[in-house]
Amino acid sequence: MQRLSDVSGDLCVIDRQLCQDENSLLSFEAICSIHELMDDDADGSVDTTETDEFLREDLMYHDPKAKHSSFHRADLHISVDDMWAAWKSSTVYNWTVQQVEDWLLISVELPQYAETFRKHQLDGKALPRLAVKNTTLTVLVLKVLERSHAQKLQLKALDIVLFGPPPARHSLCKDLVLGVSVLMALAGCWFAYVQTRKSRDDLGRLVKDLEGLQRAEQSLLDLQEKLQKAQEEQRCVQVEKVKVEEELRSEIDSAKQEAQRLRELRRGTGNERSRQKYAEEDLDQVRTALRKAERELESRAHWAPPESLQKWLQLTHEVEVQYYNIKKQSAEKQLLQAREGAEKIKKKRSSLFGTFHVAHSSSLDDVDHKILSAKQALAEVTAALREKLHRWQQLECLTGFCLVNNPGLGALAAALNLDPSFLGLRPPTPQHLLLSDDLDDMDEDIMSPGTLQCKSITSILHFSSVSGNKYKCGFIRCSRLIKPTMDRRVSDLWPLSGIADTQSPWKHSGWPLPLSASPHPQSDWFIPLYT
């Protein structure tokens, strides 16, 4: 009680307005206790050394420079009056109950005592009483039973009484920086999401392009397989053609034998009636052959391609195949490059940052361009192969030649007397082409200059058109030429050759040559054909 009266007297000397306020007296008493605690030499003032020692030992600050400067400022010796004046000028002195409660929640971190502080209406003026050891206030009034909580509350209160309010944890600049950072993070996440989605879409489009490329490649393979089948069929036709040639040879031989037999019969009989009968039989055979030859000639439109045309067309086909193979190899190379690029993108995508790297690089566009180029090249190659196959099939049908299957560029160049270097080939070794000439002389004994001359199987029949007349006249040798039941036409296998207009001066008359004027009166009969 004596101490309280002394404190009241001192307060009245310092501040007459508050000397009658009980709370102010208690706060001033707490300030005096704090001053005594810091004044080790009891000289009535706290110097810098005592402040530094107090901060290190009691408040346990390892770097007390900032607190030291804020406490002393320009005054190196702090008295009780100076400490009380500094306390009254502090912003903590004017704190409200709510601000004290916020300080308890945020700075002290003891929210369980907030209700007790609010109940006793503790404001900023009462905080010096919490800065000193006051068992009555902390235990009995505020119900702070735990010693660690009481010590923590005392140290925090001592800190704000001596050095002012704690620094604000929430700074406007920091909040602004944090907000900008959050916005940038959200923008980055959104950008990454958009890029990932775009990359996924691009990869999906890339996969579709690859599938289209594979379909085009499969179409090309199917077309090549179709071409191989067509070539195999062509080889079968070639074999069949050889068989037909053999059958025709046998038929020609049998026709010659029959003609020889009839010739012997005509020679051996003296009866004019029998000779006439044999002649009628020959005439019937000739008429049948003439009708068939007329149909053959009409179907061929009076035109037969020369034999040399076959070799030139075969040579043209082989040159075109070379250019096609070059184009095909280029398309396959583009396809291989596109596949390698797609595999690289798939490998990059499987890595940790592969999708993000692919989305920001130009490799995806390059691979897409390569795929489109390869797809277009394959489509062009496929279309060229389809057009070439159809065109050469039509040429074979129109000419009756075997063009796709041929002996090759070297043999064709040798047959046509071409320089192999002109075609980009090495000079081949001399090869002798075996040509079948065994039929050239098969009927030389019954041919005359004014009749139809059969130089080979390819020129059995011929009809000449008479200019200025309304009919056609032709002549044919009397023999059994072709089986009526044969499925394949002779004109499909051999083209016909013509007769020069100067060979027979009597052919424009339209009448047959008299038997007496014929070089072979008994073996060769000529019947006119009128249309």
PLY file of the C-alpha trace (Angstrom):
ply
format ascii 1.0
element vertex 531
property float x
property float y
property float z
element edge 530
property int vertex1
property int vertex2
end_header
0.00 0.00 0.00
2.91 2.28 0.80
4.36 1.55 -2.66
1.06 2.37 -4.32
0.92 5.75 -2.55
4.48 6.47 -3.62
3.64 5.55 -7.20
0.54 7.74 -7.03
2.63 10.64 -5.84
5.15 10.15 -8.60
2.38 9.91 -11.20
0.77 13.10 -9.94
4.08 14.84 -10.33
4.46 13.53 -13.87
0.85 13.53 -15.08
-1.80 15.20 -12.92
-4.64 14.18 -15.23
-4.15 10.47 -14.61
-3.11 10.44 -10.99
-6.68 9.75 -9.87
-7.27 6.93 -12.42
-6.80 3.53 -10.80
-5.98 1.74 -14.07
-3.41 4.40 -14.93
-1.88 4.02 -11.46
-1.58 0.25 -11.97
-0.05 0.74 -15.42
2.41 3.34 -14.08
3.36 0.94 -11.31
4.06 -1.73 -13.97
6.20 0.73 -15.95
8.21 1.46 -12.81
8.72 -2.26 -12.24
9.96 -2.70 -15.80
12.34 0.24 -15.35
13.71 -1.26 -12.15
14.12 -4.59 -13.94
16.20 -2.98 -16.64
18.18 -0.62 -14.34
20.80 -2.96 -12.97
22.94 -0.30 -11.27
19.85 1.43 -9.80
21.05 4.86 -10.82
17.56 5.88 -11.96
18.21 5.58 -15.67
18.66 2.79 -18.19
21.68 3.17 -20.41
22.44 1.36 -23.66
24.52 -1.32 -22.00
21.74 -2.24 -19.61
19.24 -2.26 -22.47
21.45 -4.52 -24.54
21.94 -6.91 -21.62
18.21 -6.92 -20.89
17.36 -7.73 -24.53
19.84 -10.56 -24.70
19.19 -12.20 -21.33
15.57 -11.52 -20.51
13.96 -11.18 -23.94
16.50 -13.51 -25.59
17.08 -11.46 -28.75
20.17 -12.64 -30.63
20.39 -9.46 -32.72
19.01 -6.61 -30.54
20.23 -3.73 -32.70
16.83 -2.88 -34.18
15.06 -3.05 -30.79
17.89 -1.14 -29.15
17.62 1.78 -31.57
13.83 1.93 -31.36
13.94 2.02 -27.51
16.65 4.64 -26.96
16.38 6.66 -30.15
18.55 9.77 -29.42
18.38 9.48 -25.61
21.12 7.27 -24.19
19.68 7.28 -20.65
16.03 6.42 -20.17
14.35 7.43 -16.90
10.92 6.44 -15.57
9.46 9.69 -16.86
10.91 9.02 -20.30
9.59 5.47 -20.32
6.08 6.62 -19.23
6.04 9.35 -21.86
7.15 6.88 -24.54
4.41 4.50 -23.43
1.69 7.15 -23.60
2.86 8.22 -27.07
2.81 4.63 -28.33
-0.03 3.47 -30.56
-0.47 0.45 -28.31
-1.58 2.77 -25.48
-4.68 3.68 -27.50
-5.57 0.11 -28.53
-9.17 -0.94 -28.11
-10.39 -4.17 -26.61
-10.81 -5.64 -30.11
-7.27 -4.75 -31.09
-5.93 -6.34 -27.92
-7.96 -9.45 -28.74
-6.55 -9.51 -32.27
-3.03 -9.15 -30.83
-3.75 -12.10 -28.53
-4.95 -14.20 -31.46
-2.33 -13.30 -34.06
0.86 -12.31 -32.25
0.61 -14.19 -28.95
-1.24 -17.12 -30.55
-3.32 -17.90 -27.46
-6.89 -17.77 -28.79
-8.29 -19.73 -25.84
-8.03 -16.64 -23.61
-9.77 -14.25 -26.01
-13.12 -14.64 -24.27
-11.59 -13.80 -20.87
-9.88 -10.66 -22.28
-13.16 -9.57 -23.81
-15.02 -10.22 -20.56
-12.69 -8.01 -18.47
-12.46 -5.31 -21.15
-8.67 -5.26 -21.32
-7.54 -2.51 -23.67
-4.13 -1.09 -24.58
-3.75 0.92 -21.30
-3.77 -2.34 -19.28
-1.00 -4.08 -21.23
1.88 -2.90 -18.92
0.24 -4.87 -16.11
0.64 -8.02 -18.29
4.33 -7.21 -18.94
5.32 -7.85 -15.29
4.83 -10.86 -13.11
1.35 -10.39 -11.72
-0.06 -13.65 -10.43
-3.29 -12.07 -9.32
-4.06 -10.76 -12.80
-2.85 -13.72 -14.85
-4.03 -16.59 -12.69
-7.01 -15.36 -10.74
-8.48 -12.87 -13.20
-7.47 -14.11 -16.64
-7.35 -17.80 -15.65
-3.97 -18.40 -17.34
-3.04 -21.51 -15.42
-0.26 -22.87 -17.59
3.11 -21.40 -16.72
4.37 -21.44 -20.33
1.32 -19.49 -21.46
1.78 -16.93 -18.70
5.47 -16.49 -19.54
4.71 -16.14 -23.24
1.99 -13.58 -22.55
4.35 -11.57 -20.30
7.17 -11.51 -22.87
4.85 -10.48 -25.71
3.31 -7.72 -23.57
6.75 -6.51 -22.48
7.84 -6.36 -26.11
4.96 -4.18 -27.30
5.15 -1.90 -24.22
8.84 -1.19 -24.73
9.16 -1.30 -28.50
5.72 -0.59 -29.84
3.32 -2.73 -31.86
4.67 -5.76 -33.71
5.29 -5.34 -37.42
2.21 -6.03 -39.47
2.25 -9.49 -40.94
0.12 -8.45 -43.86
1.73 -5.88 -46.10
-0.08 -4.29 -49.00
2.92 -4.74 -51.26
3.29 -8.34 -50.23
-0.40 -8.92 -50.79
-0.13 -7.29 -54.19
2.89 -9.38 -55.11
1.14 -12.48 -53.83
-1.98 -11.67 -55.84
0.04 -11.04 -58.98
1.93 -14.28 -58.40
-1.31 -16.19 -57.98
-2.71 -14.62 -61.14
0.47 -15.45 -63.04
0.35 -19.00 -61.72
-3.27 -19.34 -62.80
-2.44 -17.86 -66.19
0.48 -20.25 -66.53
-1.71 -23.19 -65.58
-4.34 -22.10 -68.09
-1.72 -21.61 -70.79
-0.23 -25.03 -70.03
-3.71 -26.55 -70.17
-4.46 -24.85 -73.50
-1.11 -25.90 -74.94
-1.56 -29.44 -73.68
-5.00 -29.61 -75.22
-3.70 -28.16 -78.47
-0.83 -30.62 -78.44
-3.29 -33.46 -77.82
-5.44 -32.28 -80.73
-2.39 -31.95 -82.96
-1.24 -35.42 -81.99
-4.72 -36.75 -82.70
-4.67 -35.12 -86.12
-1.19 -36.52 -86.64
-2.42 -40.02 -85.79
-5.31 -39.60 -88.24
-2.90 -38.47 -90.94
-0.72 -41.48 -90.22
-3.74 -43.76 -90.50
-4.64 -42.14 -93.82
-1.06 -42.61 -94.94
-1.17 -46.27 -93.99
-4.44 -46.69 -95.90
-2.87 -45.07 -98.96
0.13 -47.36 -98.63
-2.16 -50.38 -98.34
-4.07 -49.21 -101.42
-0.80 -48.98 -103.31
0.17 -52.48 -102.21
-3.24 -53.81 -103.29
-2.84 -52.14 -106.66
0.62 -53.62 -107.08
-0.77 -57.04 -106.22
-3.49 -56.50 -108.81
-0.81 -55.58 -111.34
1.10 -58.76 -110.54
-2.07 -60.80 -111.03
-2.67 -59.07 -114.36
0.89 -59.83 -115.42
0.40 -63.45 -114.41
-2.77 -63.60 -116.48
-0.86 -62.04 -119.36
1.77 -64.75 -119.10
-1.00 -67.35 -119.17
-2.40 -65.72 -122.29
1.06 -65.80 -123.84
1.32 -69.52 -123.15
-2.12 -70.04 -124.62
-1.09 -68.04 -127.65
1.86 -70.36 -128.20
-0.49 -73.33 -127.99
-2.80 -71.74 -130.54
0.17 -71.18 -132.84
1.03 -74.84 -132.64
-2.57 -75.81 -133.36
-2.63 -73.45 -136.33
0.56 -74.98 -137.64
-0.95 -78.41 -137.40
-4.09 -77.15 -139.14
-2.02 -75.63 -141.92
-0.11 -78.88 -142.33
-3.36 -80.82 -142.48
-4.74 -78.29 -144.97
-1.68 -78.73 -147.15
-2.03 -82.51 -146.95
-5.70 -82.24 -147.88
-4.83 -79.98 -150.80
-2.19 -82.44 -151.93
-4.72 -85.27 -151.65
-7.28 -83.40 -153.69
-4.63 -82.52 -156.24
-3.72 -86.19 -156.60
-7.38 -87.11 -156.89
-7.88 -84.53 -159.64
-4.86 -85.83 -161.46
-5.91 -89.48 -161.09
-9.49 -89.14 -162.37
-10.48 -88.54 -165.96
-14.11 -87.88 -165.24
-15.07 -84.23 -165.64
-17.96 -84.71 -163.25
-15.69 -85.96 -160.47
-13.33 -83.07 -161.09
-16.26 -80.67 -160.85
-17.35 -82.30 -157.58
-13.90 -81.83 -156.14
-13.91 -78.25 -157.33
-17.25 -77.64 -155.62
-15.86 -79.00 -152.38
-12.91 -76.65 -152.72
-15.27 -73.80 -153.47
-17.31 -74.51 -150.35
-14.20 -74.51 -148.24
-13.01 -71.31 -149.86
-16.35 -69.58 -149.33
-16.32 -70.55 -145.66
-12.80 -69.24 -145.26
-13.69 -66.08 -147.16
-16.66 -65.33 -144.93
-14.60 -65.87 -141.84
-11.78 -63.75 -143.24
-14.25 -61.01 -144.12
-15.54 -60.95 -140.55
-11.99 -60.86 -139.27
-11.08 -57.98 -141.55
-14.21 -56.00 -140.72
-13.56 -56.44 -136.99
-10.01 -55.19 -137.48
-11.28 -52.14 -139.42
-8.92 -52.89 -142.33
-5.88 -52.02 -140.20
-3.10 -54.15 -138.80
-0.31 -52.76 -136.62
3.22 -53.42 -137.88
5.35 -55.88 -136.01
7.98 -53.30 -135.14
5.36 -51.33 -133.23
5.31 -54.06 -130.58
8.97 -53.60 -129.72
8.68 -49.81 -129.62
5.65 -50.03 -127.34
7.47 -52.52 -125.11
10.44 -50.15 -124.97
8.10 -47.27 -124.09
6.54 -49.38 -121.33
9.92 -50.21 -119.80
11.05 -46.57 -119.86
7.79 -45.54 -118.19
8.27 -48.25 -115.55
11.72 -46.81 -114.76
10.29 -43.33 -114.19
7.45 -44.82 -112.15
9.93 -46.71 -109.94
11.89 -43.50 -109.31
8.69 -41.72 -108.28
7.65 -44.65 -106.11
11.04 -44.74 -104.33
10.74 -41.00 -103.64
7.26 -41.52 -102.16
8.50 -44.42 -100.02
11.40 -42.26 -98.79
8.96 -39.50 -97.78
6.81 -42.10 -96.03
9.83 -43.39 -94.10
10.80 -39.86 -93.04
7.24 -39.17 -91.86
7.20 -42.37 -89.83
10.54 -41.57 -88.22
9.29 -38.08 -87.30
6.11 -39.51 -85.78
8.12 -42.03 -83.75
10.37 -39.23 -82.44
7.32 -37.21 -81.35
5.86 -40.26 -79.60
9.15 -40.79 -77.75
9.32 -37.12 -76.73
5.73 -37.21 -75.54
6.46 -40.13 -73.23
9.08 -38.09 -71.32
8.38 -35.81 -68.33
8.19 -32.48 -70.17
7.75 -34.03 -73.62
4.19 -32.81 -74.22
5.06 -29.24 -73.25
8.23 -29.33 -75.37
6.34 -30.71 -78.39
3.63 -28.06 -78.00
6.19 -25.21 -78.09
8.42 -26.59 -80.83
7.93 -26.66 -84.58
8.61 -30.39 -84.86
4.91 -31.22 -84.78
4.19 -28.93 -87.75
7.19 -30.34 -89.62
6.03 -33.91 -89.09
2.49 -32.94 -90.08
3.84 -31.38 -93.28
5.94 -34.48 -93.99
2.93 -36.75 -93.48
0.75 -34.67 -95.81
3.52 -34.62 -98.43
4.04 -38.39 -98.15
0.29 -38.97 -98.35
0.02 -36.79 -101.45
3.03 -38.52 -103.05
1.54 -41.96 -102.35
-1.78 -40.84 -103.80
-0.01 -39.61 -106.94
1.94 -42.87 -107.24
-1.24 -44.90 -106.76
-3.12 -42.87 -109.36
-0.20 -43.12 -111.79
-0.01 -46.90 -111.31
-3.76 -47.30 -111.80
-3.71 -45.13 -114.94
-0.64 -46.91 -116.34
-2.16 -50.34 -115.75
-5.44 -49.38 -117.46
-3.71 -47.64 -120.36
-1.38 -50.53 -121.18
-4.22 -53.04 -120.87
-6.17 -51.00 -123.42
-3.12 -50.83 -125.70
-2.71 -54.60 -125.51
-6.40 -55.11 -126.29
-6.27 -52.73 -129.28
-3.03 -53.97 -130.81
-3.17 -57.63 -129.81
0.45 -57.40 -128.69
1.96 -58.55 -125.42
3.48 -55.30 -124.13
3.77 -55.62 -120.32
5.71 -58.88 -120.43
8.79 -58.24 -122.56
12.44 -59.33 -122.68
13.62 -56.09 -121.02
15.34 -52.87 -122.00
18.61 -54.51 -123.03
17.03 -57.00 -125.42
14.65 -54.39 -126.84
17.50 -51.93 -127.41
19.47 -54.64 -129.20
16.44 -55.62 -131.34
15.80 -52.00 -132.32
19.50 -51.24 -132.90
19.56 -48.54 -130.22
22.59 -47.37 -128.30
22.25 -48.74 -124.72
23.82 -45.59 -123.33
20.94 -43.61 -124.84
18.63 -45.47 -122.45
21.01 -45.26 -119.50
22.07 -48.94 -119.83
25.44 -50.61 -120.05
26.25 -52.06 -123.48
24.92 -55.63 -123.33
26.70 -58.66 -124.64
25.62 -59.64 -128.13
22.61 -61.89 -128.03
20.99 -63.63 -130.94
17.22 -63.42 -130.97
15.76 -66.70 -132.15
12.92 -65.81 -134.49
10.60 -68.46 -135.80
10.80 -68.36 -139.59
9.77 -71.95 -140.20
6.45 -70.85 -141.66
7.85 -68.36 -144.16
8.31 -71.00 -146.83
5.42 -73.32 -145.97
3.42 -72.65 -149.12
5.93 -71.29 -151.61
5.12 -74.05 -154.09
1.54 -72.84 -154.62
2.07 -69.04 -154.51
2.00 -66.80 -157.53
2.88 -63.09 -157.83
-0.70 -62.16 -158.66
-2.35 -64.05 -155.80
-2.55 -63.58 -152.06
0.94 -64.18 -150.71
1.28 -65.62 -147.20
4.75 -64.60 -146.08
4.09 -65.84 -142.55
1.25 -66.83 -140.29
0.59 -63.12 -139.67
-0.56 -62.61 -143.32
-2.84 -65.54 -144.20
-5.64 -63.42 -145.60
-5.93 -60.10 -147.31
-8.66 -58.09 -148.90
-8.02 -55.12 -151.06
-10.49 -52.30 -151.52
-11.19 -51.27 -155.09
-11.37 -47.51 -155.43
-14.27 -46.12 -157.45
-16.34 -49.38 -157.33
-19.25 -50.39 -155.15
-17.87 -53.80 -154.27
-14.82 -55.38 -152.71
-12.91 -58.12 -154.35
-10.42 -60.48 -152.79
-8.77 -63.79 -153.46
-7.82 -66.63 -151.17
-5.96 -69.86 -151.61
-8.04 -73.02 -151.54
-7.09 -74.89 -148.40
-8.36 -75.70 -144.93
-7.04 -72.79 -142.98
-8.76 -72.47 -139.63
-11.07 -74.62 -137.55
-14.58 -73.19 -137.44
-14.91 -74.14 -133.79
-11.76 -72.35 -132.58
-12.53 -69.87 -129.82
-9.75 -67.35 -130.49
-9.71 -65.40 -133.75
-6.66 -65.50 -135.92
-6.71 -61.74 -136.32
-6.31 -61.37 -132.57
-3.04 -63.24 -132.75
-1.50 -62.11 -136.04
-2.06 -58.87 -137.97
-2.61 -59.08 -141.71
-0.21 -57.77 -144.34
-1.20 -56.14 -147.59
-0.63 -56.77 -151.26
0.90 -54.13 -153.45
-1.34 -52.74 -156.14
1.27 -53.52 -158.80
1.29 -57.27 -158.11
-1.76 -58.19 -160.21
-2.79 -56.06 -163.19
-6.12 -57.88 -163.46
-7.42 -57.52 -159.92
-9.47 -54.36 -160.58
-11.72 -56.22 -163.01
-13.59 -57.90 -160.18
-13.53 -61.35 -161.85
-11.44 -64.39 -161.01
-8.41 -65.33 -163.03
-9.20 -67.99 -165.62
-7.98 -71.44 -164.80
-5.99 -71.60 -167.94
-4.20 -68.38 -167.12
-3.40 -69.39 -163.57
0.16 -70.45 -162.79
-1.31 -73.32 -160.78
-4.50 -74.28 -162.59
-5.14 -77.41 -160.56
-4.07 -76.45 -157.04
-5.17 -72.85 -156.55
-8.75 -71.63 -156.86
-9.75 -68.00 -156.46
-13.28 -66.91 -155.68
-14.40 -63.25 -155.81
-16.12 -61.80 -152.77
-18.72 -59.08 -153.38
-20.20 -56.68 -150.85
0 1
1 2
2 3
3 4
4 5
5 6
6 7
7 8
8 9
9 10
10 11
11 12
12 13
13 14
14 15
15 16
16 17
17 18
18 19
19 20
20 21
21 22
22 23
23 24
24 25
25 26
26 27
27 28
28 29
29 30
30 31
31 32
32 33
33 34
34 35
35 36
36 37
37 38
38 39
39 40
40 41
41 42
42 43
43 44
44 45
45 46
46 47
47 48
48 49
49 50
50 51
51 52
52 53
53 54
54 55
55 56
56 57
57 58
58 59
59 60
60 61
61 62
62 63
63 64
64 65
65 66
66 67
67 68
68 69
69 70
70 71
71 72
72 73
73 74
74 75
75 76
76 77
77 78
78 79
79 80
80 81
81 82
82 83
83 84
84 85
85 86
86 87
87 88
88 89
89 90
90 91
91 92
92 93
93 94
94 95
95 96
96 97
97 98
98 99
99 100
100 101
101 102
102 103
103 104
104 105
105 106
106 107
107 108
108 109
109 110
110 111
111 112
112 113
113 114
114 115
115 116
116 117
117 118
118 119
119 120
120 121
121 122
122 123
123 124
124 125
125 126
126 127
127 128
128 129
129 130
130 131
131 132
132 133
133 134
134 135
135 136
136 137
137 138
138 139
139 140
140 141
141 142
142 143
143 144
144 145
145 146
146 147
147 148
148 149
149 150
150 151
151 152
152 153
153 154
154 155
155 156
156 157
157 158
158 159
159 160
160 161
161 162
162 163
163 164
164 165
165 166
166 167
167 168
168 169
169 170
170 171
171 172
172 173
173 174
174 175
175 176
176 177
177 178
178 179
179 180
180 181
181 182
182 183
183 184
184 185
185 186
186 187
187 188
188 189
189 190
190 191
191 192
192 193
193 194
194 195
195 196
196 197
197 198
198 199
199 200
200 201
201 202
202 203
203 204
204 205
205 206
206 207
207 208
208 209
209 210
210 211
211 212
212 213
213 214
214 215
215 216
216 217
217 218
218 219
219 220
220 221
221 222
222 223
223 224
224 225
225 226
226 227
227 228
228 229
229 230
230 231
231 232
232 233
233 234
234 235
235 236
236 237
237 238
238 239
239 240
240 241
241 242
242 243
243 244
244 245
245 246
246 247
247 248
248 249
249 250
250 251
251 252
252 253
253 254
254 255
255 256
256 257
257 258
258 259
259 260
260 261
261 262
262 263
263 264
264 265
265 266
266 267
267 268
268 269
269 270
270 271
271 272
272 273
273 274
274 275
275 276
276 277
277 278
278 279
279 280
280 281
281 282
282 283
283 284
284 285
285 286
286 287
287 288
288 289
289 290
290 291
291 292
292 293
293 294
294 295
295 296
296 297
297 298
298 299
299 300
300 301
301 302
302 303
303 304
304 305
305 306
306 307
307 308
308 309
309 310
310 311
311 312
312 313
313 314
314 315
315 316
316 317
317 318
318 319
319 320
320 321
321 322
322 323
323 324
324 325
325 326
326 327
327 328
328 329
329 330
330 331
331 332
332 333
333 334
334 335
335 336
336 337
337 338
338 339
339 340
340 341
341 342
342 343
343 344
344 345
345 346
346 347
347 348
348 349
349 350
350 351
351 352
352 353
353 354
354 355
355 356
356 357
357 358
358 359
359 360
360 361
361 362
362 363
363 364
364 365
365 366
366 367
367 368
368 369
369 370
370 371
371 372
372 373
373 374
374 375
375 376
376 377
377 378
378 379
379 380
380 381
381 382
382 383
383 384
384 385
385 386
386 387
387 388
388 389
389 390
390 391
391 392
392 393
393 394
394 395
395 396
396 397
397 398
398 399
399 400
400 401
401 402
402 403
403 404
404 405
405 406
406 407
407 408
408 409
409 410
410 411
411 412
412 413
413 414
414 415
415 416
416 417
417 418
418 419
419 420
420 421
421 422
422 423
423 424
424 425
425 426
426 427
427 428
428 429
429 430
430 431
431 432
432 433
433 434
434 435
435 436
436 437
437 438
438 439
439 440
440 441
441 442
442 443
443 444
444 445
445 446
446 447
447 448
448 449
449 450
450 451
451 452
452 453
453 454
454 455
455 456
456 457
457 458
458 459
459 460
460 461
461 462
462 463
463 464
464 465
465 466
466 467
467 468
468 469
469 470
470 471
471 472
472 473
473 474
474 475
475 476
476 477
477 478
478 479
479 480
480 481
481 482
482 483
483 484
484 485
485 486
486 487
487 488
488 489
489 490
490 491
491 492
492 493
493 494
494 495
495 496
496 497
497 498
498 499
499 500
500 501
501 502
502 503
503 504
504 505
505 506
506 507
507 508
508 509
509 510
510 511
511 512
512 513
513 514
514 515
515 516
516 517
517 518
518 519
519 520
520 521
521 522
522 523
523 524
524 525
525 526
526 527
527 528
528 529
529 530
